[in-house]
Amino acid sequence: MVRYILQQIKITSSKAFGKWFAKNVVEETIDLDGLSEHMSNHNSPYSKGVIKGLLTDMIQCIKELLLEGKNVKIDDLAIFSLGIKNKAAANSEEDFSISKNIEGVKLKARATGELMSKSLNLDATLKKATFINGKLTPAPSTSGSGSTSGDSNGNTNGDDNTNDAPPVINPDTDHPSDGD
């Protein structure tokens, strides 16, 4: 289930100033060790250690291939490629230099198959978050009449039309258009 909170755009120069948008809530980040354990618990004949070793080797091989100028496609996951982070454009081809015009390289990943948006949209279920990392989200600014029921984690399933007062958007890190 994809849980979300509502946030209001507080950037006065934005065309969407004062409007509200949904932002997904990330419960936790699973590292390679956690992913290996999770995979080994899915009726796998392979231990967590074997799976982690294979994944670690896969990551190193993907990096090696990318640095050789190749893209790597893992079906139903993504096509991995490198991009160039440019500092500034040069006035002419002769004026261009790596040190002056290139900041570095970046990893790009484009979803494929089961992780493409059209597939995720079919499988995703959305629910307004009432608890984030064990803390209650801000109370509704107006009294709502929606009923709620709790689950074993202390989460409540209330009316999705409540007017929760969300956190303010940080213009340096939060952008409604960046696919969050």
C-alpha positions in Angstrom: 0.0 0.0 0.0 1.3 3.4 -0.9 0.6 5.9 1.9 0.6 9.6 1.3 0.3 13.0 3.0 -1.0 16.2 1.6 1.3 19.2 1.2 0.5 22.8 0.2 2.7 24.7 -2.2 4.1 27.7 -0.3 6.4 29.0 -3.1 4.8 32.4 -4.0 6.4 32.4 -7.4 4.9 29.1 -8.3 1.9 28.9 -10.7 0.4 26.3 -8.2 0.9 28.5 -5.1 -1.6 27.6 -2.4 -2.6 24.4 -4.1 -2.3 20.9 -2.5 -0.7 17.7 -3.8 -0.2 14.2 -2.5 3.4 13.1 -1.6 4.2 9.5 -0.9 5.4 8.4 2.6 8.5 6.2 2.7 8.3 3.9 5.7 11.9 2.7 5.5 14.8 2.0 3.2 15.8 -1.6 2.7 19.5 -2.1 2.1 21.1 -5.0 0.2 21.3 -7.1 3.4 17.6 -6.6 4.0 16.7 -7.3 0.4 18.8 -10.5 0.5 17.0 -11.7 3.6 13.6 -10.8 2.2 14.4 -12.8 -1.0 15.7 -15.8 0.9 12.3 -16.0 2.8 10.4 -16.4 -0.4 10.7 -20.2 -0.6 14.2 -19.8 -2.1 16.7 -22.7 -2.0 19.4 -20.0 -1.7 20.6 -18.6 1.6 20.6 -14.9 2.4 24.4 -14.9 2.0 24.3 -16.5 -1.5 21.7 -14.0 -2.6 23.6 -11.1 -1.2 26.8 -12.3 -2.9 25.0 -12.5 -6.3 23.4 -9.1 -5.9 26.7 -7.5 -4.8 28.5 -9.0 -7.9 25.6 -7.9 -10.1 25.9 -4.3 -8.9 29.7 -4.3 -9.5 29.2 -5.7 -13.0 26.5 -3.2 -13.8 28.9 -0.4 -12.8 31.7 -1.9 -14.9 29.5 -2.2 -18.0 28.1 1.4 -17.5 31.6 2.8 -17.3 32.4 1.0 -20.6 29.6 3.0 -22.3 27.0 0.3 -22.3 23.4 0.4 -21.0 22.2 -2.5 -18.8 18.6 -3.7 -19.0 17.1 -5.9 -16.3 13.7 -7.0 -17.5 10.8 -5.9 -15.3 13.1 -3.5 -13.4 14.9 -0.8 -15.3 17.4 0.1 -18.0 20.4 1.6 -16.3 22.5 4.1 -18.1 24.9 7.0 -17.4 24.2 10.7 -18.1 26.5 13.7 -18.1 25.9 16.5 -15.6 26.9 19.7 -17.4 28.0 22.8 -15.6 27.6 25.3 -18.4 27.4 25.4 -22.1 30.5 26.4 -24.1 30.2 29.3 -26.6 32.0 27.1 -29.3 33.3 23.6 -29.7 36.9 25.0 -29.4 35.9 26.7 -26.1 34.6 23.4 -24.5 36.7 21.6 -21.9 35.8 18.8 -19.4 37.0 20.7 -16.4 35.1 23.9 -17.3 31.9 22.5 -18.7 31.3 19.1 -17.1 30.4 18.6 -13.5 30.3 14.8 -13.6 28.3 11.7 -14.5 25.0 10.5 -13.0 23.1 7.2 -13.0 19.9 7.1 -14.9 17.3 4.3 -14.5 14.2 4.0 -16.7 11.6 1.5 -15.6 10.8 -1.5 -17.7 8.0 -4.1 -17.7 6.4 -4.6 -14.3 7.8 -1.4 -12.9 6.6 0.9 -15.6 4.0 3.5 -14.4 1.2 1.9 -16.4 1.7 -1.5 -14.6 2.3 0.1 -11.2 -0.9 2.1 -11.6 -2.9 -1.1 -12.0 -1.3 -2.7 -8.9 -1.0 0.3 -6.5 -3.4 1.0 -3.6 -3.3 4.4 -2.1 -4.2 5.4 1.5 -3.9 8.7 3.3 -1.2 8.3 6.1 -2.3 9.0 9.6 1.0 7.9 11.3 4.5 8.5 9.9 7.4 6.8 11.6 5.3 6.3 14.8 4.1 9.9 14.9 0.6 11.1 14.3 0.2 13.3 11.2 -1.2 16.8 11.8 -4.8 16.8 13.0 -7.6 17.9 10.7 -8.0 21.7 10.5 -11.8 21.3 10.5 -13.8 18.7 12.3 -14.6 15.8 10.0 -17.5 13.4 10.3 -15.7 10.4 8.8 -15.4 7.3 10.9 -12.1 5.7 11.6 -11.0 2.2 12.5 -7.5 1.2 13.8 -5.3 -1.6 12.6 -2.7 -3.6 14.6 -0.1 -1.0 13.8 -2.1 1.8 15.3 -2.9 3.2 11.9 -6.3 4.5 11.3 -8.3 4.3 8.1 -10.3 7.5 8.0 -12.2 9.5 5.4 -9.8 10.4 2.6 -11.5 13.7 2.3 -10.3 15.2 5.6 -8.4 18.5 5.5 -5.2 17.6 7.3 -2.7 20.4 7.8 0.4 19.2 6.0 4.0 20.1 6.4 5.2 23.1 4.4 7.1 22.3 1.2 10.8 22.9 1.2 11.5 24.5 -2.2 15.0 23.1 -2.1 14.0 19.4 -1.9 10.3 19.0 -2.6 8.8 19.6 -6.0 5.4 18.3 -7.0 6.5 17.8 -10.6 9.5 15.5 -9.8 7.4 12.3 -9.7 7.3 11.8 -5.9 
